[in-house]
Amino acid sequence: MKILATNDDGIDAPGLWAAVKELQKVGEVKVVAPQWEQSGGGASITLRQPVKVNKVDSRLRGVEAYAMEGTPADCVIIGIRSLFPEKIDMLVSGINRGANMGYDVFVSGTVGAALQGHLHGIPSLATSVNAYEDLDFEAAAKLAALLAAKIKDGTLPKEILLNINLPNLPPKKILGVEVTELSKQSYCDTVEKEQNSKEEHYHIKHNSKDTYHINQGSDIWALQLNRISITPLLNGFIDNSLQACLQRLTPLLHDELRCY
């Protein structure tokens, strides 16, 4: 199994390499990631200038790695079509620093990269941990490997795009796995204005968690309960067979994660 790993936090992000280390247990992993952090870039691609690509020293033996002066979506497109033209069997984007929930998935570079994998016919995961400091990547990395194994053996269908958010907890403290839907709000729509003598400045910032409207079955709801949220995107919303498959797998995934 050949797995392409990317992210939007940059080639040196520890979450990326935590995922790659676990994914190596399932298949051959290749890395193409942005040279610098590209958070909030969504699914944007570079059209009006060339994209510079550099081969870099890998942190793990046997993993070929490239850093790209482009967006996460650029990384996936160029990785699939040029750097690794042999068949890629799976794409993993992340592990992201900070959750990607609700309508914010549409501006997430982590999700944007996974979307490009899906559009190229590759089963794709976007994986994030709900914290910005003192992150524990163990559960997210192990879950990515468990899902990769289930794609490899045919337990999961190949036509999937999954957005996965985890609480910032070690595996044994996570209380379950839920198949969820997107919550109905963005937490990035607070605008603050600053003005000096010559010009105005605006800052787009996260809302306070106190403003969340937590609906049962949503991604935010799952994280509030210290559970993992797995949200099928695009055709996953209407594909009942995928929903049923995931629902059957969630207790098994939780058990396997705790015993991994």
C-alpha positions, -999 to +999 in steps of 0.1 A: +000+000+000+014+034-010+003+063+012+008+100+005+011+122+036+007+160+037-005+188+059-010+226+062+012+231+092+044+227+072+071+201+065+086+203+100+053+200+119+055+172+145+020+160+138+029+152+102+058+129+113+038+113+141+013+102+115+040+090+091+056+069+118+024+050+124+014+048+088+047+031+080+034+000+098+007-003+071+024+007+039+051+027+020+047+064+029+057+094+008+056+130+021+049+162+003+041+191+025+043+230+024+076+246+032+058+269+056+025+269+075-005+273+052-034+272+076-067+287+063-058+283+027-087+259+020-085+242-014-066+270-031-041+261-058-013+281-074-021+290-110-002+322-119+034+312-109+056+281-108+057+261-076+092+254-062+098+219-049+128+207-028+137+172-018+144+173+020+160+150+045+134+127+060+130+123+097+123+086+092+142+060+074+126+048+041+104+078+037+109+100+007+100+137+015+096+169-004+089+205+008+069+227-016+065+265-018+028+261-024-005+253-009-015+219+006-037+213-025-006+220-047+013+194-026-013+167-034-017+176-071+020+177-078+027+147-056+001+125-073+007+137-109+044+142-110+065+133-080+049+099-074+031+090-107+028+054-095-006+046-080-012+062-046-036+041-026-044+065+002-039+101+013-036+114+049-036+151+056-025+162+091-022+157+120-033+193+123-027+215+152-062+226+162-096+212+153-113+216+119-150+215+126-183+230+114-182+253+084-145+259+089-137+228+070-143+249+039-113+271+047-091+244+062-059+237+043-059+203+060-093+194+046-085+211+012-056+187+007-077+157+015-103+170-009-078+170-037-069+134-029-106+125-030-111+142-064-082+121-077-101+089-067-080+082-036-095+074-002-085+105+019-085+115+056-081+149+072-070+145+108-068+171+135-063+174+173-084+199+193-055+218+209-028+243+201-004+236+229+010+204+246-005+183+218-008+145+222-006+130+187-006+094+197-043+087+193-046+105+160-016+088+145-028+053+156-063+060+143-049+070+109-030+037+107-060+017+118-082+033+091-054+028+065-054-009+074-092-011+070-089+005+036-061-019+026-081-050+035-113-037+020-133-032+052-137+005+043-147+015+008-122+035-013-146+063-022-143+081+011-134+116+023-133+117+061-128+147+084-115+134+118-112+154+149-098+141+182-097+154+217-062+161+230-060+130+251-040+098+252-059+068+236-070+052+269-087+084+280-108+088+249-144+078+256-156+067+222-158+072+185-188+089+168-199+092+132-209+129+131-221+157+109-207+192+106-218+216+133-238+246+120-214+274+126-180+288+120-157+296+149-136+320+128-160+348+120-152+374+147-139+406+131-119+432+151-111+466+137-080+486+145-073+521+131-043+544+132-040+578+117-037+566+081-054+533+076-078+507+090-068+471+099-091+442+104-084+409+122-104+377+116-104+357+149-118+326+165-150+330+184-151+320+220-161+284+226-190+299+247-207+309+214-209+273+201-243+259+195-238+222+203-262+199+185-262+162+193-245+142+166-223+171+155-185+172+155-183+197+183-207+176+204-184+146+201-153+165+211-172+180+241-178+144+253-141+135+248-149+113+219-135+112+184-155+127+156-155+111+122-174+132+096-179+119+061-178+147+036-193+152+001-210+119-010-206+106+026-236+127+036-260+108+014-243+074+011-262+053+037-240+023+031-209+043+041-227+056+072-237+021+082-202+008+076-187+035+098-213+030+125-204-007+127-167+001+129-168+028+156-168+005+187-142-017+171-120+013+163-123+025+199-113-009+213-084-013+188-072+022+196-070+015+233-052-018+228-030-007+198 
